[in-house]
Amino acid sequence: MGKVVFSDSWEQYFNSFGLRSFGDFYNYQDALHVNRNKRRNVQRFTLENSQGKKSFYIKRFHNPHLKDVLAAAINFGWGTTQGRVEWKNARCLLKKGFGTYVPVCYGESGQSNSFIVTIELDAVCLQKYVIEKWRGLSRDEQDKIIIAAADMIKRIHNFNISLPDLFIWHFFVQPNSIEGEIKLSVIDLHRMRTSAKSRASKIKELATFYWSMSDEYFDAGHKKLLVSTYAGTKDISSLMKTVLKHEEHLHKKRILRHHYLPKRFADASSRKS
């Protein structure tokens, strides 16, 4: 059977479109495919009524990794589904003042199948923005974005929050904020942990973002600025050594240029499921 939990008045809104039960959401297919693997998939869909259009993302989980099941159990108790994990984590970040997607409902059927629905962010993937706009920005504008990212990572870590998948493509930027205060959001929260005090893990996450900064767009000065801003000091020799060690490890596991291929940012409308 399954269940669905709604935020605020969203239950009435979705009910008006015939979306009530777990199955209604989990099997909904009038949507555009965004991303998919054998354990989860993401789709974008738009609903319209007399008050206008609203766009959402639905992320479905199926048969999650054992490590994700154990992480959910450690953080929230045994039996917590991946959809509920992401729901709780998004609400945690929003409560602490961080930008992320706003969850409107989640659903679960047993521990293997779950989903979360979020409102589409009024922002652009930071990696996509870099690919399309970076070379047209002044050095000061580029540095502002890097400083904002480093500050956000540091503030997240100051709350002892861990985001193991802290890649540049999981950050979003509001383009109209470039001339003022940079506004960033972070997504992909199902592996987020709270009460994560390990300094080694925090440095590893900083190195994850560092690694995801392609040399095609970011030079040594950009990367040094990221680390020095995070550290709050210019003396970063020891920290940089550790960051570079983690970066080397990531280079052995993954091929960065594959994450910068144009097809990653093809119009979702060309990938309807």
N, C-alpha and C positions, 0 to 999 in steps of 0.2 A: 504493500500500500504506500508506504512512505509518508513524509510530512513536509510541509512548507512553512517557514517562519518569515513573516513580513516585518518591515520597518515602518513605523508611523502609519500613514494612511494608504500605503501602497497596495494593500490587499484589495481594497475596493477598486483601485485603478486597474490592476491586472485582471480582476474578475470580470470587468466590463469587456475585456477582450477574450474571455473564455479561458483564461489561464488561472486555474485554481489549484489543481492537484500536483503532486510530484511528477506524475506522468505527463501532465500538460506541458510543463516546463522542460523536463528531461528529453521528451520526444519532439519538441518544437523544432520545425525545420524551415520555417519561412525566414531564413537568416543567411548571413554571408559568412563563409568560412574565413577565419583569421589565422588560426594556428591549431595544429593537431599532432598528437602522438598516440601511442597505443593506450596510454593511461589517462589522458585528459585532452579536451579539445575546447577551443574558444570560438565563439561566433558573435557577430554583431547583428542586432535586429532593431527595427524601428517600428513604433506604434504611433498611430495618429487618431485623434478625436477632435471634437469641436474646439478644444483649447490649443491644438497644434500638435506638432510631432515631438517625440522623445526617443532618443537612441540609447540603447543599452548593450552591455556585453554579458553573455552567459558563458561561464566556465564550468564544464562538466568534468567530473572525476570518475574514473572506473578502475577498480582493482588496483589501488595505490601501492607503491613500493612499501616493503616492510619497514624500511628506515623512516618513511613518512608517517606510517601508522604508529611506530614507536615514539617518534617525536611528538605527534599529536597527543599520545597517551601521557607522556612526561609533562607536557605543557598544560593540558586541559583535562586529563583523565581518560581512562580506557573507554574506547567506543566512540570517541570524538571523530567525526568524519572530516575529510579534507575541505568540504564546502563550509562546514561550521568553523573550522580552523581559520580559513581565509576571512570569513565574516568577522570573527572575533579580533583577528589581527588588524583588519582595516579599521574597525571601530576603535581599537586601541590607539592606532596612529592618529586618527582624526581627533580623538580626545586630547592627545598630547600636542596638538597643533601642527602636525605634519600633513603635507599634501599627499593624498592618495585617492583612489576611486571610492565613491560613496556606495555602500552596499544597500540594496533595497529589499532583497530576500535571499534566503538560501533554502535548500531542500535536501533531504537525505532519505535513503531507503536501505536499511541495513548499514554496514560499515563500508561496503564496496562501492556504492553508487551515491553520488551527491553532486550538488551544483551550487553556484553562487551567481546572482545577477547584480550588476553594478551599473550606475549611470555613466554614460560616456564622458570621459574627461574633456574639458574645454582646454586642450593642450595637445602638443605634438611630441612624439617620441624624440628624446634628446638626440639619439644617434641619427635619426632621419633628418633632424634639424641641422646637425653638424654636416652631414653629407651634402645637403642642399644649400646651406647658407653660410657655412663656416668661413669659407675663403672670402666672402663678401663683407665680413665683420672686421672692425678695427681690432688691433691687438688688445686695447682696453676692454672692448666688448667681449672678446674671447676670454680674457682673464676674469671678468666679472662672472661669467658662467661657471668657470672652473672653481672659483672661490665659493660661489653659491653651493656647488655640488659638495665640495670639501666640508663646508660648514654644516650642510645637512647631514652628511655621513657622521660627522663628529657629534652633532646634537643627538642623533639616533643612538649612537654608542654611549653618550652620556646618560641616557635612560636605560642602559644595559639591555638594549634591544639588538638582536642579531638578525641580519639579513644575508644569508650565505650567497644568494644569487644577485649580488650587488653589481651587476653589469650596467654599462651606460645605456643599453637598450631597455632597461627596466626603469629608467628615469624619463619623465615627461616635463616639458617646459611650456609655459604660456608665452607665445611669440611676442605678444604686445607688452610683455614685462621686461624685455631686453633693455629698453631705454631707461627704466626705473629700477625698482627692486626686483631681482630675478625671482620668479615663482616656479618652484619645482615640485613635482610629485613623484612618488615611487610606487611601483606595482609589483605583482607576482609575489604574494605574501604567504603562500601556503607553507613555506619552510621557515618563516620568521619565528624567532623565539624571544621570550622575555626573560628577565632575570639572568641574562647571559653576561657574566662579569669577566670572562676570560680575555685578557689583553691580547693574547696570541691570536684568538679568533677574530678580534676586532681588526688587528693589523692585516690578517689574511683577507678580510672583506675589503679593506682599503686597497689591498693589492689586486683584488678582483676587478675593482673599478679601474685601477691603474692599467692593468693588462688590457682591458677592453677599449682603451684609448688608442686607436690605430695611429701608427706613425705617419700615415698618409695625411692626417689632419692635425695631430698633436706633436709638437716638438719637445725636446728635452726640457725647455723652459716651462712649457705648459705642465708637464708631469711633475717637475720639481715644485711648481706652485701648488699643485694639488696636495702633495705630501707636506710641504711647509705650512700651508694654511691649516691642514688637519692637525698638525703637531703644535701649532701656535708658536713656532720658533724657527729661526733660520738654521740652527744646528740640527740637521736631520741625517747626518752621516750614518748613525747606527740604525735609525728607523728605515732609511732608504735601503740599506743592505738587506734588511729582512724583507722589505717589499719586493726587491728585485729577486730574491730567492723564491718567493711565492710566484712571482711573475714567470720565472723560468719554468717552474713546475707546471703552470697553466699552459705555457707554450708547448710543452711536451704532450699534454692531454688533448688540447683543442687547437683548431686552426682558425686564427682570428679573422683572416680575410674572408672566410666563408660567411661570417656574420655581417660583412659589409657589402655583400652582393646585392645589386639592385632588386633582384626578385623578392628579397625580404620585404620590400616596401611597395610591391605591386598593389594597385588599387584593389581593395577587398571586393569590389563589385565584380571583378573578373573571376572570383573564386567562390561562387555561390554553391552551397552544398545541396 
